[in-house]
Amino acid sequence: MTTNHHHLKARAESAGASAFGGDWAIDGWAVAPGRIELIGNHTDYNGGPVLAGAIDRVMLMAAGPILEADTISITAADLRSDAASCSPRDLIDWRATSDDRGPIVYVKGIVAALMARGIPVRSGVGLAVSGDIPPGFGMSSSAALCLATILALTADDNPPYEMVAIAREAEHRAGAMVGAMDQSASLAGGVIRFDGRDNTFEHVEPHLGDHVFAVADSGVSRSLRTSAYGMRVQETTEARETIAQAYNLDLPNLAAVEPFWDDILPTLKQHLSPVLLARVRHIVTETRRVNAAAEAVNRSDWVTFGELMNASGESSAGDYDISDPVVEELVAHMKAQPGVLGARMMGGGNGGPALVLLEKSAVDAVRASLATFYAKHPIRNPDRAFHVCTFGPGAHRES
């Protein structure tokens, strides 16, 4: 292996041997990173832009043959459960039900999406996965798992945008109606500016200087499959359709309202409920914030970037109503610390971490300050609750 995640490799090997037998032989590895969303909350599936980056936390998957020729099995080193299996022939048109649980859900989604495209799928294989992306932490562990599964179950190199589409479809089949930003960031590596209009992305080269991004655990776990995420998708779809009809506008997505926003705002409340109006306001203003943040990155103006992060978080918690009281308390705690330029909730919402932009010199003090927060809101591993992020490579295979 060429990564430095040797401890994850050892855990995956051990889990695979336990599940598939001591003679199970690994013949390939797939690695996919988690991501942080720098700014652009819920804009991707609404056709807006996002700044996001792949980080140095990964999902690592080992693959090796098993005796059952028409079977794909997966075991997770981090879960206290038996290996789960599926047969590709049973997965044509597969979609998850409320009873489906665990990593096998995403494996089934990937297999179904691959078969729908006529892409050959490896079977007779055992998969053992290990990772250091905390589930429910807003770092897109599910997107990383999906990309690693594609790499493990296919022999050829699929085009990047097709891999993103397959991984996204798998999450849709699993019940999470996500956009394509998570998968794009994990696949691309580094920092990208994602364009939700056509699901394309381009690399960005931020010069952070004496600043770093970090995430702090709120202790409130979340899942896209059970959060308000799906409801926000429905609400923004309804709002787009209503605005398009009311103003005779061609709106391929909700972010396309932005150029018309100032003109239609005085009369918009005649057509939208207060709730839907708030949802639209978030998407429009967040689109503007991402564009302003991209300009700030070009200038290495991290003070402005931090201010935009703060505004993003306030809009996400208020207009989009996707945060959590404990997360917002954590955000307020972070904003009060010397050396912090910006802080906000990150990810799908209803829990997860706070994203923080801070000066490198303040890292130790900010980490230490969390002791007071966790005294009020105890979590399982407070010593591992604050992670300074380093941007890293995208999803890839290793021998």
Buried (B, 14 or more C-beta within 10 A) or exposed (E): EEBEBEEBBEBBBEBBBBBBEEEBEBEBBBBBBBBBBBBBBBBBBBBBBBBBBBBBBBBBBBBBBBEBEEBBBBBBBBBEEEBBBBBBEEBEEBEBEEEBEBBBBBBBBBBBBBBBEEBEBBBEBBBBBBBBBBBBBBBBBBBBBBBBBBBBBBEEEBEBBEBBBBBBBBBBBBBBBBBBBBBBBBBBBBBBBBBBEEBBBEEBEBEBEEBBBBBBBBBBBBBBBEBBBBEBBEBBBBBBEBBBEBBEBEBEBBBBBBEBBEEBBEEBEEBBEEEBBBBBBBBBBBBBBBBBBBEBBEEEBBEBBBBBBBBBBBBBBBBBBBBBEBBBBBBEBBBEBEBBBBBBBBBBBBBBBBBBBBBEEBBEBBBEBBEEBBEEBEBEEBEEBBBBBEBBBBBBBEE
